Amino acid sequence: MAIRVPRIIKKSSTSLEVPKGHFAVYVEEKQRKRFVIPISYLSLPSFQDLLSQAEEEFGFDHPMGGVTIPCSEDMFIGITSQFRI
C-alpha cells in the first residue's frame, strides 16, 4: 500500500501567483518562507490547530497580507507530510 504525500508547492517569496484551489502561507517568524498549499488542508483538524496558534501569536492583521504559521519549516513540512487528503 502506497502512502500519498500531499502536494506542497514551495515558491519564492517574490512570486505572487497562487494556483486555483491553493493558498499561500508563511512559515517561520524571522525568515518567513512562503508555501502554496491546497485549500483542502483547511478541513483538517491538525491544520486548524496550526491556524489557531497563528491567530493567537500574529492575529489576522498581517503586514504581508498572508497567514503566518509560527513553527519551523522542518516542523511545517513534517506535519503537512502526514496529511492524507
Helices and strands as residue ranges (DSSP letters): E 9-10, E 22-27, E 33-38, G 39-43, H 45-58, E 67-69, H 73-80
